Amino acid sequence: MLDPGEVLTLHRQFQYHIEQGIPVEVYRDGVHVDIGLLTAVDTHFAELQGTLYNRSRFTFVSRPGY
């Protein structure tokens, strides 16, 4: 669905990463914050292994093969 390094923007992209167990990297203002597997997502937040991230404040990058 996405190539490594592409930014997740659509809900279906987040859902695909959850279903397929594809890791994502989280950034805020270009600074790396976290990396791991998404465990839940809704229109406003994405949960990465127990930590909630606001989708409008953080950038999520696809990292298959991590």
Backbone as CSV, one residue per row, in Angstrom:
resi,resn,N_x,N_y,N_z,CA_x,CA_y,CA_z,C_x,C_y,C_z
1,MET,0.814,-1.190,0.000,0.000,0.000,0.000,0.864,1.263,0.000
2,LEU,1.817,1.352,0.916,2.751,2.474,0.952,4.170,1.952,0.823
3,ASP,5.018,2.759,0.248,6.426,2.410,0.187,7.097,2.818,1.499
4,PRO,8.219,2.189,1.843,8.948,2.590,3.050,9.252,4.085,3.022
5,GLY,9.009,4.745,4.146,9.289,6.161,4.248,8.144,7.078,3.866
6,GLU,7.039,6.523,3.355,5.896,7.363,2.993,5.078,7.712,4.231
7,VAL,4.478,8.887,4.212,3.693,9.389,5.337,2.267,8.849,5.267
8,LEU,1.769,8.382,6.412,0.389,7.935,6.515,-0.494,9.152,6.733
9,THR,-1.526,9.301,5.915,-2.434,10.434,6.049,-3.891,9.993,6.105
10,LEU,-4.215,8.922,5.436,-5.601,8.464,5.357,-5.894,7.402,6.412
11,HIS,-7.142,7.397,6.895,-7.544,6.427,7.909,-7.277,4.989,7.433
12,ARG,-7.561,4.722,6.175,-7.367,3.355,5.652,-5.897,2.942,5.663
13,GLN,-4.975,3.911,5.540,-3.548,3.598,5.613,-3.160,3.175,7.032
14,PHE,-3.690,3.883,8.033,-3.448,3.506,9.423,-4.022,2.115,9.688
15,GLN,-5.252,1.895,9.232,-5.925,0.612,9.445,-5.148,-0.529,8.782
16,TYR,-4.648,-0.301,7.591,-3.854,-1.304,6.875,-2.603,-1.668,7.675
17,HIS,-1.936,-0.682,8.246,-0.731,-0.936,9.036,-1.055,-1.742,10.290
18,ILE,-2.214,-1.495,10.892,-2.639,-2.287,12.050,-2.897,-3.736,11.622
19,GLU,-3.690,-3.902,10.572,-4.070,-5.243,10.113,-2.875,-6.073,9.656
20,GLN,-1.900,-5.448,9.027,-0.746,-6.162,8.481,0.448,-6.207,9.438
21,GLY,0.353,-5.521,10.567,1.463,-5.502,11.525,2.699,-4.800,10.996
22,ILE,2.491,-3.719,10.255,3.603,-2.962,9.674,3.986,-1.838,10.634
23,PRO,5.245,-1.744,11.022,5.676,-0.697,11.945,5.580,0.705,11.336
24,VAL,5.426,1.673,12.216,5.445,3.081,11.808,6.408,3.840,12.708
25,GLU,6.929,4.909,12.168,7.783,5.812,12.915,6.973,7.078,13.176
26,VAL,7.115,7.660,14.361,6.360,8.850,14.739,7.322,10.028,14.875
27,TYR,6.929,11.156,14.286,7.720,12.385,14.341,6.848,13.542,14.805
28,ARG,7.467,14.488,15.489,6.800,15.756,15.816,7.753,16.874,15.428
29,ASP,7.286,17.718,14.540,8.104,18.823,14.027,9.437,18.326,13.487
30,GLY,9.420,17.185,12.814,10.617,16.635,12.195,11.548,15.892,13.133
31,VAL,11.175,15.780,14.398,12.010,15.096,15.396,11.415,13.717,15.683
32,HIS,12.258,12.694,15.596,11.813,11.323,15.861,11.360,11.182,17.309
33,VAL,10.168,10.583,17.503,9.589,10.423,18.830,9.470,8.956,19.236
34,ASP,9.058,8.096,18.289,8.772,6.704,18.631,8.765,5.862,17.361
35,ILE,8.850,4.546,17.538,8.706,3.604,16.429,8.109,2.326,16.988
36,GLY,7.239,1.710,16.222,6.632,0.462,16.665,5.366,0.157,15.891
37,LEU,4.519,-0.685,16.489,3.292,-1.126,15.846,2.094,-0.333,16.354
38,LEU,1.244,0.071,15.422,-0.005,0.705,15.791,-0.923,-0.340,16.413
39,THR,-1.629,0.041,17.473,-2.555,-0.882,18.118,-4.003,-0.438,17.982
40,ALA,-4.240,0.849,17.686,-5.589,1.365,17.476,-5.505,2.707,16.767
41,VAL,-6.622,3.088,16.131,-6.664,4.371,15.431,-8.119,4.833,15.338
42,ASP,-8.316,6.151,15.440,-9.606,6.743,15.111,-9.327,8.026,14.345
43,THR,-10.315,8.862,14.163,-10.119,10.040,13.321,-9.177,11.077,13.928
44,HIS,-8.978,11.029,15.254,-8.149,12.039,15.906,-6.848,11.514,16.503
45,PHE,-6.828,10.246,16.870,-5.665,9.699,17.568,-5.216,8.376,16.958
46,ALA,-3.926,8.106,17.125,-3.364,6.806,16.779,-2.657,6.299,18.030
47,GLU,-2.880,5.030,18.354,-2.239,4.433,19.521,-1.086,3.557,19.056
48,LEU,0.068,3.809,19.617,1.260,3.049,19.288,1.722,2.371,20.573
49,GLN,1.392,1.085,20.688,1.820,0.280,21.830,1.502,0.945,23.170
50,GLY,0.261,1.436,23.314,-0.183,2.000,24.577,-0.069,3.506,24.719
51,THR,0.577,4.178,23.782,0.717,5.630,23.836,-0.150,6.253,22.742
52,LEU,-0.969,7.234,23.137,-1.824,7.923,22.171,-1.091,9.120,21.567
53,TYR,-1.201,9.252,20.253,-0.619,10.382,19.531,-1.722,11.066,18.735
54,ASN,-1.803,12.379,18.870,-2.772,13.159,18.125,-2.356,13.172,16.658
55,ARG,-3.247,12.742,15.785,-2.903,12.635,14.359,-2.633,13.984,13.711
56,SER,-3.145,15.066,14.284,-2.906,16.383,13.685,-1.600,17.010,14.168
57,ARG,-1.016,16.482,15.220,0.228,17.042,15.757,1.461,16.216,15.453
58,PHE,1.272,14.972,15.065,2.390,14.075,14.808,2.330,13.576,13.367
59,THR,3.480,13.200,12.848,3.597,12.620,11.511,3.930,11.148,11.677
60,PHE,3.252,10.305,10.902,3.426,8.863,10.971,4.001,8.371,9.648
61,VAL,5.122,7.666,9.726,5.845,7.225,8.528,5.884,5.704,8.480
62,SER,5.575,5.143,7.331,5.582,3.697,7.141,7.015,3.156,7.197
63,ARG,7.223,2.087,7.990,8.547,1.486,8.130,8.486,-0.038,8.010
64,PRO,7.998,-0.566,6.878,7.987,-2.024,6.725,9.405,-2.579,6.801
65,GLY,9.541,-3.729,7.414,10.844,-4.367,7.507,11.665,-3.932,8.699
66,TYR,11.121,-3.035,9.528,11.868,-2.578,10.717,12.034,-3.699,11.688
